[in-house]
Amino acid sequence: MKATAAFGLDAKYVMQTYARKPILFVSGKGMRLFDDEGAEYLDFVSGIGAVNLGHSHPAVCEAIARQGKRLTHVSNLYYVEHRAELAEELSGLFDGGTRRVFFSNSGTEANEGAIKLARRFAQDRHPGAFKVVTAERSFHGRTLATLAATGQAAKQERFLPLPEGFSHVPLNDIDALDAALDETVAALLLEVVQGEGGVFPANAGYLSAAEQLCRERGILLMIDEVQTGFFRTGPAFAHQAFGLMPDVVTVAKAMANGLPVGAVIACEEVAEAFMPGDHGSTFGGGPLVCAAARATLRALSDEQCGRNALSAGAYLQARLGELMQGFPLISDVRGAGLMVGCSLTEPVAAEVVGMLLRRGLLVNNIGANIIRFLPPLLCKTAEVDTLCANLEEVLVEVCA
Ligand SMILES: *Cc1c(COP(=O)(O)O)cnc(C)c1O
């Protein structure tokens, strides 16, 4: 189908919840994407941090093809290949390796599951505790409960009333957290680096103080690693760089390199709060996505993606830092590993993104003032150089 025909069909038949860019992508390989006319793009979005191994990774494609021909779905009423193996492998990414997993189909559902698990756990241990505290500017998803957890009024306003039991505290403010964690609170849910909120990292002191407060008060520490997980920031999970031991971790995005899958990963004691019938999913943990996720996990560690995320990410931040010296339009560069953002002093982020797109470079803006870079984790310095050379020319134009 021609791109213009596809745009017309989309406008007519697809709910318009996204202001899509006018490109029709048909294939990809590694960092590269190709449109319907064969034009090549360098991808610094990776499907919003989902395609950490790059597009069409051979081992993942092979796993999908093999399992797709064998068996795709029978539901959670029965055992299937790959589900328990994947759970063991996910658990193995944590100290001790004794965590248990609930499989969902997305990040939103993983967080929804974590919120239900926290309430269920509190029912027996701390009657009266049911609230979940999260950070301002956080993002935890789009279902009503995860939207209520999300600390962004602009995303909530048009869907009131939201489920109760959520409150928000400013990130990196220990006193505010101390005051918020009262006896009605079942869990604290945090991102180590806020993604959709604009790439804002939590600081080390805050994270360990938060863990300490949770331990003292019997409140669950839950970390949303939906965007930071699977080596995006260096370690398998971003919280591991700070030596945290969260009770519950939620993941999704990069887990099967682009197939829809998510998970709640909880320590044994908390996981046991869920009894048969308490929670479920028709598709979650199906053999197709689990086979793809296992191939993804294997390739992520074989190819030392975490190590490259750290080195390429440091290089990207350094190059953006150089641009910041020359362009006062850039007011801040920040992030962790290959999750990098920069703030602009003027509301021209969308314009910069559009100009880069016309030059064959995919980056993403968050709101009017923030540009975000989330390339696949095997991104090379040469590709960062290409990005920054183009960005420099675009900034010259924008500032003219
Ligand atoms: C993307 C994201 C979600 C929601 O994941 P979906 O798969 O889109 O439902 C939740 N939390 C964080 C931190 C995210 O980045």
The ligand as an ORCA input file, in Angstrom:
! r2SCAN-3c Opt
* xyz 0 1
  C       5.674      2.823     28.872
  C       5.592      2.802     30.326
  C       4.495      2.221     30.990
  C       3.290      1.699     30.249
  O       3.624      0.617     29.433
  P       2.618      0.155     28.257
  O       3.264     -1.104     27.739
  O       2.566      1.261     27.270
  O       1.320     -0.110     28.880
  C       4.514      2.150     32.360
  N       5.565      2.639     33.070
  C       6.629      3.190     32.472
  C       7.763      3.680     33.312
  C       6.682      3.314     31.091
  O       7.724      3.893     30.490
*
